[in-house]
């Protein structure tokens, strides 16, 4: 749906309301915010019928528009999923509120006291695809960390999101916090999303969640600072010294355990000296799980029945049971390949050589660099952060799995007693 | 000078060389980097004659172009200033190298070990005005933190910067580090600056240093993430309970001690109940130091001889001995004024009321919020960081005075023993 006649007055009024509400949210106590989250969970359950009815409209429209099965599945909410959403909200209550944490502090030689404390970012803009659970998920994380949030979900989920936004706003209102801390620009379509991305006066950070295409579009169009999340062309390198049992299980787990997520394996590189020893068992185990292998010529010399790999494959996040496999002459070649194709998400080496392990850890430039571990571990829950805002693949502000502290900034509190600078 | 016929092949080759060099710099030991800094300081002194000769050409061109006196002064290098530059380089040797610092770490329940360690950002793009000392300053800070740097200084300093870039590159080369870790795009003029700002494939962060106009231009044009530094419309609020002696000295120090910098005071707000008690002494002391007061009607009722303040004054960073002064009816009004005009750099309250002090610290949204202290304390050296990269006025990544750690990112090192995700 295109909304070309964008009324910037209306949209700016909403953004300004979010900004205004953010001042109150920033001062809210942890207890106040937790009560709001409880109320959100309650209302989700109470209005489950409304939510599912609205979702049915989105699903019908999606089917008519020919949305593919995977997207329809992500779009779908039923009683069980709404219940799971409410449980996820309650889990955020258990997380430590980062606001007010003293990050560092000292007394200066002249007696002035300085303390760096965590404060909310202010207004978080979330841009994502037609997954209604993200609406609740990102709003709740933003609220717990004292931020207002402006949501822009995929148009295919517009009806569902409208009901969910009402739930969020009504819950805030019911507990005495400003409903305006949750806003949506869904009803302004793409023009609204573009406006949100440019609204530096109102929005402090944009968090795009979704496909590589979505994230690239946001980075290209945004004037508001962006935290890039997501896309992972993830590599595993089997060093000459790799243990066979580990290689087999690590590759299999990284590729097969959940192929549709960003920390799943996309490319396997194997040292030529280990190829004959390792590849048969590694590929047998993969193929037994239905993995389609796309391999270079030297790997195909060992296993002629697999598909040839293309240049495009090396650069692609398949998010499916497809795996690109290549042979390298040296660790240098492996590092070079990774440097060229990595999206700097997660890279892993399987090795028993200490020097190679340390070199890999030092030289590979990615949010997570691993030795003898499945790439599937790059995850907020696995890292012990509780809920996860996303996995940052950029270098500024946050890198890797982001928890609540990554939705905060800091400020310096300076306390003197009439101190002047000499 | 306009360079409309931008050869992107040449400029991209330089950016690619910087990227390549950044891999080596990221692996350089602290000792290697410190030796390079020593060599830079030596070469600055050795080539002082060349530097000053080139500077003379820039100064002549600047005078012909009618550059104003302040700009010419900032552009000028003489023997003493080159000596001071060399000393400043040596001082960076004493700073702790942030690279490799473990920021956090733990063992996960399954035994996987995760450590978050500091790594260089990669390639830092610096965009600044015709102040040749910044060329050395920012390059040395980038190098010490393991980064390559691409420089774009003001065109008026082009000759001087060329010699300084040679010094930096030759010093790196002399100690076995890649000269390509220091690049300039000065010879491509504005088109080169624009290209640098868009070069996401090569440049990890842009740091603009200079006027509000320069910073705004970079934020508007950049695709590379920007750390905004600088502009400060800085307020001090005299609460009803403020001590007179502190009020007099704090306002004077904040305004007069160095008016041309971003943490200098621009606006004084005074509570109506304290105006008659405080303003005479405060304004006498300011005027004795040559400050021009621009005041609202209620302040002028107390002191009719001062200039009237304009709406534009409230929003202006004068960087001169001009001060806007206004009276407010309440702390709410003061907070509202600050919220409206603050650039979120530094804000200070003078008070003896504990509740008001805490409220000000909590509610004011700025990089540094102060009680009974001069705003001039917002400074890397004062905060104990040694050298300062700039003062960030944004909320992402870094806020307030930035030291070497703010020129780094982190990565997660994950060490397992064949661990797979269940």
HADDOCK unambig.tbl for C-alpha pairs under 7 A between the chains (distance, minus, plus):
assign (segid A and resid 108 and name CA) (segid B and resid 383 and name CA) 6.99 0.50 0.50
assign (segid A and resid 121 and name CA) (segid B and resid 395 and name CA) 6.49 0.50 0.50
assign (segid A and resid 220 and name CA) (segid B and resid 223 and name CA) 6.77 0.50 0.50
assign (segid A and resid 223 and name CA) (segid B and resid 220 and name CA) 6.77 0.50 0.50
assign (segid A and resid 246 and name CA) (segid B and resid 418 and name CA) 4.98 0.50 0.50
assign (segid A and resid 250 and name CA) (segid B and resid 418 and name CA) 6.47 0.50 0.50
assign (segid A and resid 250 and name CA) (segid B and resid 420 and name CA) 6.03 0.50 0.50
assign (segid A and resid 253 and name CA) (segid B and resid 420 and name CA) 5.98 0.50 0.50
assign (segid A and resid 253 and name CA) (segid B and resid 421 and name CA) 6.77 0.50 0.50
assign (segid A and resid 361 and name CA) (segid B and resid 413 and name CA) 6.54 0.50 0.50
assign (segid A and resid 366 and name CA) (segid B and resid 411 and name CA) 6.59 0.50 0.50
assign (segid A and resid 367 and name CA) (segid B and resid 411 and name CA) 4.92 0.50 0.50
assign (segid A and resid 367 and name CA) (segid B and resid 412 and name CA) 6.00 0.50 0.50
assign (segid A and resid 368 and name CA) (segid B and resid 411 and name CA) 5.83 0.50 0.50
assign (segid A and resid 368 and name CA) (segid B and resid 412 and name CA) 4.54 0.50 0.50
assign (segid A and resid 368 and name CA) (segid B and resid 413 and name CA) 5.95 0.50 0.50
assign (segid A and resid 368 and name CA) (segid B and resid 414 and name CA) 6.91 0.50 0.50
assign (segid A and resid 369 and name CA) (segid B and resid 412 and name CA) 6.21 0.50 0.50
assign (segid A and resid 369 and name CA) (segid B and resid 413 and name CA) 5.13 0.50 0.50
assign (segid A and resid 369 and name CA) (segid B and resid 414 and name CA) 6.06 0.50 0.50
assign (segid A and resid 370 and name CA) (segid B and resid 413 and name CA) 5.91 0.50 0.50
assign (segid A and resid 370 and name CA) (segid B and resid 414 and name CA) 4.50 0.50 0.50
assign (segid A and resid 370 and name CA) (segid B and resid 415 and name CA) 5.77 0.50 0.50
assign (segid A and resid 371 and name CA) (segid B and resid 414 and name CA) 6.31 0.50 0.50
assign (segid A and resid 371 and name CA) (segid B and resid 415 and name CA) 4.96 0.50 0.50
assign (segid A and resid 371 and name CA) (segid B and resid 416 and name CA) 6.03 0.50 0.50
assign (segid A and resid 372 and name CA) (segid B and resid 415 and name CA) 6.50 0.50 0.50
assign (segid A and resid 372 and name CA) (segid B and resid 416 and name CA) 5.02 0.50 0.50
assign (segid A and resid 372 and name CA) (segid B and resid 417 and name CA) 5.34 0.50 0.50
assign (segid A and resid 372 and name CA) (segid B and resid 418 and name CA) 4.99 0.50 0.50
assign (segid A and resid 372 and name CA) (segid B and resid 419 and name CA) 6.86 0.50 0.50
assign (segid A and resid 373 and name CA) (segid B and resid 415 and name CA) 6.51 0.50 0.50
assign (segid A and resid 373 and name CA) (segid B and resid 416 and name CA) 4.76 0.50 0.50
assign (segid A and resid 373 and name CA) (segid B and resid 417 and name CA) 6.55 0.50 0.50
assign (segid A and resid 373 and name CA) (segid B and resid 418 and name CA) 5.48 0.50 0.50
assign (segid A and resid 373 and name CA) (segid B and resid 419 and name CA) 4.96 0.50 0.50
assign (segid A and resid 373 and name CA) (segid B and resid 420 and name CA) 6.35 0.50 0.50
assign (segid A and resid 374 and name CA) (segid B and resid 419 and name CA) 6.28 0.50 0.50
assign (segid A and resid 374 and name CA) (segid B and resid 420 and name CA) 5.14 0.50 0.50
assign (segid A and resid 374 and name CA) (segid B and resid 421 and name CA) 6.72 0.50 0.50
assign (segid A and resid 376 and name CA) (segid B and resid 421 and name CA) 6.37 0.50 0.50
assign (segid A and resid 377 and name CA) (segid B and resid 421 and name CA) 6.61 0.50 0.50
assign (segid A and resid 395 and name CA) (segid B and resid 121 and name CA) 6.50 0.50 0.50
assign (segid A and resid 395 and name CA) (segid B and resid 409 and name CA) 5.42 0.50 0.50
assign (segid A and resid 396 and name CA) (segid B and resid 397 and name CA) 5.48 0.50 0.50
assign (segid A and resid 396 and name CA) (segid B and resid 409 and name CA) 6.33 0.50 0.50
assign (segid A and resid 397 and name CA) (segid B and resid 396 and name CA) 5.50 0.50 0.50
assign (segid A and resid 397 and name CA) (segid B and resid 397 and name CA) 3.53 0.50 0.50
assign (segid A and resid 399 and name CA) (segid B and resid 410 and name CA) 6.55 0.50 0.50
assign (segid A and resid 399 and name CA) (segid B and resid 411 and name CA) 6.71 0.50 0.50
assign (segid A and resid 409 and name CA) (segid B and resid 395 and name CA) 5.40 0.50 0.50
assign (segid A and resid 409 and name CA) (segid B and resid 396 and name CA) 6.32 0.50 0.50
assign (segid A and resid 410 and name CA) (segid B and resid 399 and name CA) 6.55 0.50 0.50
assign (segid A and resid 411 and name CA) (segid B and resid 366 and name CA) 6.60 0.50 0.50
assign (segid A and resid 411 and name CA) (segid B and resid 367 and name CA) 4.92 0.50 0.50
assign (segid A and resid 411 and name CA) (segid B and resid 368 and name CA) 5.81 0.50 0.50
assign (segid A and resid 411 and name CA) (segid B and resid 399 and name CA) 6.71 0.50 0.50
assign (segid A and resid 412 and name CA) (segid B and resid 367 and name CA) 6.01 0.50 0.50
assign (segid A and resid 412 and name CA) (segid B and resid 368 and name CA) 4.54 0.50 0.50
assign (segid A and resid 412 and name CA) (segid B and resid 369 and name CA) 6.21 0.50 0.50
assign (segid A and resid 413 and name CA) (segid B and resid 361 and name CA) 6.55 0.50 0.50
assign (segid A and resid 413 and name CA) (segid B and resid 368 and name CA) 5.94 0.50 0.50
assign (segid A and resid 413 and name CA) (segid B and resid 369 and name CA) 5.14 0.50 0.50
assign (segid A and resid 413 and name CA) (segid B and resid 370 and name CA) 5.92 0.50 0.50
assign (segid A and resid 414 and name CA) (segid B and resid 368 and name CA) 6.90 0.50 0.50
assign (segid A and resid 414 and name CA) (segid B and resid 369 and name CA) 6.06 0.50 0.50
assign (segid A and resid 414 and name CA) (segid B and resid 370 and name CA) 4.50 0.50 0.50
assign (segid A and resid 414 and name CA) (segid B and resid 371 and name CA) 6.32 0.50 0.50
assign (segid A and resid 415 and name CA) (segid B and resid 370 and name CA) 5.77 0.50 0.50
assign (segid A and resid 415 and name CA) (segid B and resid 371 and name CA) 4.97 0.50 0.50
assign (segid A and resid 415 and name CA) (segid B and resid 372 and name CA) 6.50 0.50 0.50
assign (segid A and resid 415 and name CA) (segid B and resid 373 and name CA) 6.52 0.50 0.50
assign (segid A and resid 416 and name CA) (segid B and resid 371 and name CA) 6.02 0.50 0.50
assign (segid A and resid 416 and name CA) (segid B and resid 372 and name CA) 4.99 0.50 0.50
assign (segid A and resid 416 and name CA) (segid B and resid 373 and name CA) 4.75 0.50 0.50
assign (segid A and resid 417 and name CA) (segid B and resid 372 and name CA) 5.33 0.50 0.50
assign (segid A and resid 417 and name CA) (segid B and resid 373 and name CA) 6.55 0.50 0.50
assign (segid A and resid 418 and name CA) (segid B and resid 246 and name CA) 4.97 0.50 0.50
assign (segid A and resid 418 and name CA) (segid B and resid 250 and name CA) 6.47 0.50 0.50
assign (segid A and resid 418 and name CA) (segid B and resid 372 and name CA) 4.99 0.50 0.50
assign (segid A and resid 418 and name CA) (segid B and resid 373 and name CA) 5.47 0.50 0.50
assign (segid A and resid 419 and name CA) (segid B and resid 372 and name CA) 6.86 0.50 0.50
assign (segid A and resid 419 and name CA) (segid B and resid 373 and name CA) 4.95 0.50 0.50
assign (segid A and resid 419 and name CA) (segid B and resid 374 and name CA) 6.28 0.50 0.50
assign (segid A and resid 420 and name CA) (segid B and resid 250 and name CA) 6.02 0.50 0.50
assign (segid A and resid 420 and name CA) (segid B and resid 253 and name CA) 5.97 0.50 0.50
assign (segid A and resid 420 and name CA) (segid B and resid 373 and name CA) 6.34 0.50 0.50
assign (segid A and resid 420 and name CA) (segid B and resid 374 and name CA) 5.14 0.50 0.50
assign (segid A and resid 421 and name CA) (segid B and resid 253 and name CA) 6.78 0.50 0.50
assign (segid A and resid 421 and name CA) (segid B and resid 374 and name CA) 6.73 0.50 0.50
assign (segid A and resid 421 and name CA) (segid B and resid 376 and name CA) 6.38 0.50 0.50
assign (segid A and resid 421 and name CA) (segid B and resid 377 and name CA) 6.61 0.50 0.50
